[in-house]
Amino acid sequence: MKTVLLIGAGGGLGQMVVECFMELPPDEYQIVLGDLDPPKLETLARKSGGRPRQVNARERESLRNALAGVDVVVVTLKQPAPLIQEVCTEAGIPSLDVAVFGEHVRKVRALPSIASGSPSLLLAGFFPGLSGILVNEVIGGFDNVDRVDLSLIQNTNARVGLTGIRDMLHILTRPVPDLRGSGAIRGFSQKRRVKIPGEAWLPVRRIDHYEEHMLKEKWPEVTFSSWTGWNRPTFSAMLSLLNRVGLLSWLAGSRGNLLELALRHRPDRGEETWLMVEASGKQDGRVTKRGLALRAPSDYGTAARVAVGLIPHLLRYPGRGVLFPFEVVTMEAILPALGDKLRLERWERVVKDCERPWRAARDCRFVNHGTMVK
């Protein structure tokens, strides 16, 4: 039995990870609940059967003491500096982090001992994380790929909390490179539409999503673009307007709680989210467009399942240094860990007599279409 230290167990995402562990056979993992709040730890321990361990993620000695008897560390809190990864590397213990920001990745990569130390798996959640795994799945089989569009449809009823809302608002406000030339354009302004399988078309807007840069490192010849929107188009339009007039950055700061009121989670309503990947390139000499759409019951809930599902693959992985989920596991290998409420749909088109393969469906011939439910 492997021992897992969960740092940030008392947070919103951390508690969802605890719930995922509780669904596993009791002899699969020994869970150590790491947090700074003793009462919260005791409550979690009684609920989950995990061992409480008080740990201050900003103090080196506290972290070193917390690692005693641990095989792998899961991080669900935001760090001002990658001290957890540094201490884990020194101790020879692999770590997994769900943080979404590129600045954190850059700081981890800059650690002197990281390249030769125990593996540090980063961006290990839903978006980013599972998104990169899906990209890897979709582009396999192409002779060459020209373009990949990665889209996330969020739900206004998502159970993400104030921190999750602020994180996403910060992402929306970042400028994105202008694909039509040099320079940059305002984030969350360039718009396109995506088709929800069996449902409606929804608008999404382009964002600067850091996983895109990691994918670009692996496939430098491909143009990657990341997009997001909400299941309520009026809400997406409101955020775009606020960004255009300069108020979104203000909301992302101390006033982010205003949006938390607007996005208050209602347990009696669903919080389904869609993750879609579309790729175009050449296969067997023909211009081909291929896609994959995944519907998940929730954003944070799926992120928690991805993190737990990645643990055995991380423990078996022979590499060292900084890793990303699409380098460690395939879609086929991770899907069983994600529960039975996912819907996964694939499609493929061969484009005939069309110089612009991204035009309307009337220019395309369907060659394969399949749906599978996991």
C-alpha positions in Angstrom: 0.0 0.0 0.0 1.3 3.4 -1.0 1.1 6.4 1.3 -0.2 9.7 -0.2 0.2 13.1 1.4 -2.5 15.5 0.3 -1.3 19.1 0.9 -4.3 21.4 0.9 -6.7 18.7 2.0 -9.0 21.3 3.7 -9.6 23.4 0.6 -12.5 23.0 -1.8 -10.6 21.0 -4.4 -8.7 19.2 -1.7 -11.9 17.9 -0.1 -13.1 16.7 -3.5 -9.8 14.7 -3.9 -10.5 13.2 -0.4 -13.9 12.1 -1.7 -12.3 10.4 -4.7 -9.9 8.5 -2.4 -12.9 7.4 -0.3 -14.4 5.7 -3.4 -11.3 3.5 -3.8 -10.7 0.2 -2.1 -9.4 0.9 1.4 -6.2 -1.1 0.8 -5.1 0.9 -2.3 -3.7 4.0 -0.6 -3.0 5.2 2.9 -4.1 8.9 2.9 -2.3 11.5 5.0 -4.3 14.7 5.2 -2.1 17.8 5.2 -3.4 21.2 6.2 -2.6 24.1 8.5 -6.1 24.1 10.2 -6.2 21.4 13.0 -10.0 21.5 13.5 -10.6 21.1 9.8 -8.1 18.2 9.7 -9.8 16.4 12.5 -13.2 16.7 10.8 -11.8 15.4 7.5 -10.0 12.6 9.3 -13.3 11.4 11.0 -15.1 11.6 7.7 -12.5 9.9 5.5 -10.4 7.7 7.7 -7.2 9.5 6.7 -4.4 10.4 9.1 -4.3 14.1 9.9 -1.0 15.8 9.7 -0.6 19.6 10.4 1.7 21.1 7.8 2.7 24.6 6.8 3.4 24.7 3.1 5.5 27.8 3.4 7.9 26.4 6.0 10.7 24.1 4.8 11.1 22.2 8.1 7.3 21.6 8.4 7.3 20.1 4.9 10.3 17.9 5.6 8.6 16.5 8.8 5.3 16.0 6.9 7.1 13.8 4.2 8.0 11.1 6.8 6.8 7.7 5.5 5.2 9.2 2.3 5.5 7.7 -1.2 3.9 10.5 -3.2 2.6 14.1 -2.6 -0.5 15.6 -4.1 -0.8 19.4 -4.0 -4.1 21.2 -4.3 -3.2 24.7 -3.0 -1.6 27.7 -4.6 2.0 28.4 -3.7 3.8 31.7 -3.9 7.0 29.7 -4.5 7.4 26.0 -5.3 8.8 25.1 -1.9 6.8 21.8 -1.9 8.4 20.7 -5.2 11.8 21.7 -3.9 11.5 19.7 -0.7 10.0 16.7 -2.5 12.9 16.7 -4.9 15.4 16.8 -2.1 13.7 13.9 -0.4 13.4 11.9 -3.6 9.6 11.8 -3.5 7.4 12.4 -6.6 4.8 15.1 -6.5 1.6 16.0 -8.4 0.3 19.5 -8.6 -3.0 20.8 -10.0 -2.0 24.5 -10.1 -3.1 26.1 -13.4 -0.7 29.0 -13.7 2.4 29.2 -16.0 4.3 31.3 -13.5 4.3 28.4 -11.1 5.6 26.0 -13.9 8.4 28.5 -14.7 9.4 28.6 -11.0 9.4 24.8 -10.7 11.5 24.5 -13.8 14.0 27.0 -12.4 14.8 24.9 -9.3 18.5 23.9 -9.5 17.9 20.2 -8.7 14.6 19.7 -10.5 16.0 18.2 -13.8 17.7 15.3 -12.1 15.4 14.9 -9.1 12.2 12.9 -8.5 9.4 13.6 -11.0 7.2 16.7 -10.5 3.9 16.3 -12.4 2.4 19.8 -13.1 -0.9 21.1 -14.5 -2.4 17.8 -13.4 -6.2 18.6 -13.3 -9.0 18.9 -15.8 -8.2 22.1 -17.8 -5.2 21.9 -17.8 -4.4 18.3 -17.5 -7.0 16.1 -19.1 -7.2 18.6 -21.9 -3.6 17.9 -22.9 -4.2 14.1 -22.8 -7.2 14.6 -25.2 -5.0 16.7 -27.5 -2.5 13.9 -27.6 -5.2 11.4 -28.4 -6.8 13.5 -31.3 -3.6 14.3 -33.2 -2.3 10.7 -33.2 -2.5 9.2 -36.7 -2.1 12.5 -38.6 0.8 12.6 -41.1 1.1 16.3 -40.0 -1.0 18.6 -38.0 -1.5 22.3 -38.8 -3.9 23.5 -36.1 -5.5 22.5 -32.9 -8.3 24.3 -31.1 -9.0 23.4 -27.5 -12.3 24.6 -26.0 -13.8 24.5 -22.5 -17.5 25.1 -22.0 -17.9 26.1 -18.3 -21.0 26.0 -16.2 -22.3 29.0 -14.3 -23.5 26.5 -11.6 -20.0 25.0 -11.1 -18.8 24.4 -7.5 -15.5 26.2 -7.8 -15.4 28.7 -5.0 -13.9 32.2 -4.9 -10.3 31.1 -5.6 -11.4 29.2 -8.7 -13.4 32.2 -9.9 -10.5 34.6 -9.4 -8.1 32.3 -11.2 -10.3 32.1 -14.2 -10.9 35.8 -14.3 -7.1 36.4 -14.3 -6.8 34.0 -17.3 -9.5 35.9 -19.2 -7.7 39.2 -18.7 -4.4 38.1 -20.2 -3.7 39.2 -23.8 -3.3 36.5 -26.4 -1.0 36.4 -29.5 -2.6 37.7 -32.7 -2.7 34.7 -35.1 -3.1 37.1 -38.0 0.2 38.8 -37.4 2.6 40.1 -34.8 1.7 41.5 -31.4 -1.2 40.6 -29.1 -4.9 41.3 -28.8 -7.2 41.6 -25.8 -7.9 38.3 -24.1 -11.4 36.8 -24.2 -12.4 38.9 -27.2 -11.8 36.9 -30.4 -14.9 34.7 -30.8 -15.9 31.5 -32.5 -18.7 28.9 -32.1 -18.5 25.3 -31.1 -21.2 22.6 -31.4 -22.2 20.8 -28.3 -23.0 17.2 -29.5 -26.7 16.8 -29.6 -27.3 20.3 -28.3 -26.8 23.9 -29.4 -23.9 25.9 -30.8 -22.3 28.1 -28.1 -19.8 31.0 -28.4 -16.3 30.7 -27.0 -13.6 33.3 -26.8 -9.9 32.9 -27.1 -7.7 32.9 -23.9 -4.0 32.6 -23.0 -4.0 29.1 -21.4 -0.6 28.0 -20.2 -0.9 24.3 -21.2 -1.0 25.6 -24.8 2.7 26.6 -24.4 3.6 23.1 -23.1 1.9 21.5 -26.0 3.7 23.8 -28.3 7.0 22.6 -26.9 6.2 19.1 -27.9 4.6 19.9 -31.3 6.3 23.2 -32.4 5.0 23.0 -35.9 1.3 23.1 -34.7 -0.7 26.3 -34.1 -2.6 25.9 -30.8 -5.5 28.0 -29.7 -7.4 27.8 -26.4 -11.0 29.0 -26.0 -13.6 29.1 -23.3 -17.2 30.2 -22.7 -20.1 29.4 -20.4 -23.3 27.4 -20.9 -25.1 30.8 -20.6 -23.9 32.9 -23.6 -25.2 36.1 -21.9 -22.8 35.5 -19.1 -19.9 35.0 -21.5 -20.9 38.2 -23.3 -21.0 40.1 -19.9 -17.5 39.0 -19.0 -16.2 40.0 -22.4 -17.8 43.4 -22.1 -16.3 43.9 -18.6 -12.9 43.0 -19.9 -13.2 45.4 -22.8 -13.9 48.3 -20.4 -11.2 47.3 -18.0 -13.4 46.1 -15.1 -12.7 42.4 -15.2 -9.2 42.9 -13.6 -10.9 44.8 -10.8 -13.4 42.0 -10.3 -10.6 39.5 -10.2 -9.0 41.3 -7.3 -10.7 42.0 -4.0 -14.1 42.3 -5.6 -14.2 38.8 -7.0 -16.7 37.9 -4.3 -19.3 39.8 -6.2 -19.1 37.2 -9.0 -19.2 34.4 -6.4 -22.6 35.7 -5.4 -23.7 35.7 -9.1 -22.3 32.2 -9.5 -23.5 30.6 -6.3 -23.6 26.9 -6.6 -27.1 25.2 -6.3 -26.7 21.6 -5.4 -30.1 20.7 -6.9 -28.9 21.7 -10.4 -26.4 20.1 -12.7 -22.9 21.5 -13.4 -22.0 19.6 -16.5 -19.0 20.9 -18.5 -17.7 20.1 -22.0 -14.1 19.8 -23.1 -13.5 19.7 -26.9 -10.5 19.3 -29.1 -10.5 19.9 -32.9 -7.4 19.3 -35.0 -6.8 19.7 -38.8 -4.0 18.4 -40.9 -3.2 15.7 -43.4 -3.8 12.0 -43.1 -2.9 9.7 -46.0 -2.4 12.8 -48.2 -5.9 14.1 -47.5 -6.9 17.3 -45.6 -8.6 15.9 -42.5 -10.4 17.5 -39.6 -10.8 15.4 -36.5 -12.4 16.1 -33.1 -13.2 14.8 -29.7 -15.8 16.1 -27.2 -16.0 15.0 -23.6 -18.8 15.9 -21.3 -18.0 15.7 -17.6 -20.4 16.0 -14.6 -18.3 18.8 -13.1 -15.1 20.8 -13.5 -13.5 20.6 -10.1 -14.9 17.1 -9.5 -13.3 15.8 -12.7 -10.0 17.6 -11.8 -10.0 15.7 -8.5 -10.6 12.4 -10.3 -7.8 13.1 -12.8 -5.3 13.9 -10.0 -6.1 10.7 -8.2 -6.1 8.7 -11.4 -2.6 10.0 -12.3 -1.0 8.8 -9.1 -0.3 5.1 -10.1 1.1 6.3 -13.5 3.3 8.8 -11.8 4.6 6.2 -9.4 5.5 3.9 -12.3 7.0 6.6 -14.6 10.7 6.1 -15.1 11.5 9.8 -15.9 12.7 12.6 -13.8 12.2 16.4 -13.6 9.1 18.3 -14.7 6.4 16.3 -16.4 2.9 17.0 -17.8 0.0 14.6 -17.9 0.1 14.1 -21.7 3.6 12.8 -21.3 2.7 10.3 -18.6 -0.6 8.7 -19.6 -2.9 8.1 -22.5 -6.6 8.8 -22.7 -7.4 5.1 -22.7 -5.4 4.6 -19.5 -6.9 7.5 -17.6 -10.6 7.1 -18.5 -11.4 4.2 -16.1 -10.4 6.5 -13.2 -12.8 9.2 -14.2 -16.1 7.4 -13.3 -19.1 6.3 -15.3 -20.7 9.6 -15.9 -18.5 10.8 -18.8 -19.7 11.0 -22.4 -17.1 10.9 -25.0 -17.8 11.5 -28.7 -15.4 11.4 -31.6 -15.7 12.6 -35.2 -13.7 12.9 -38.3 -14.1 14.6 -41.7 -12.2 14.6 -44.9 -12.3 18.0 -46.5 -12.8 18.0 -50.3 -12.2 20.9 -52.7 -11.8 23.4 -49.9 -8.7 25.5 -49.3 -9.9 26.5 -45.9 -10.8 23.3 -44.0 -12.4 25.3 -41.2 -15.4 26.4 -43.4 -18.9 25.2 -43.0 -19.9 21.5 -42.9 -21.3 21.7 -46.4 -17.7 21.7 -47.7 -16.8 18.5 -45.8 -17.6 14.8 -46.3 -18.1 12.7 -43.2 -16.0 9.6 -43.2 -16.5 8.4 -39.6 -18.6 9.3 -36.6 -18.9 7.4 -33.4 -20.1 7.9 -29.9 -19.0 5.9 -26.8 -20.2 6.3 -23.3 -17.8 5.7 -20.5 
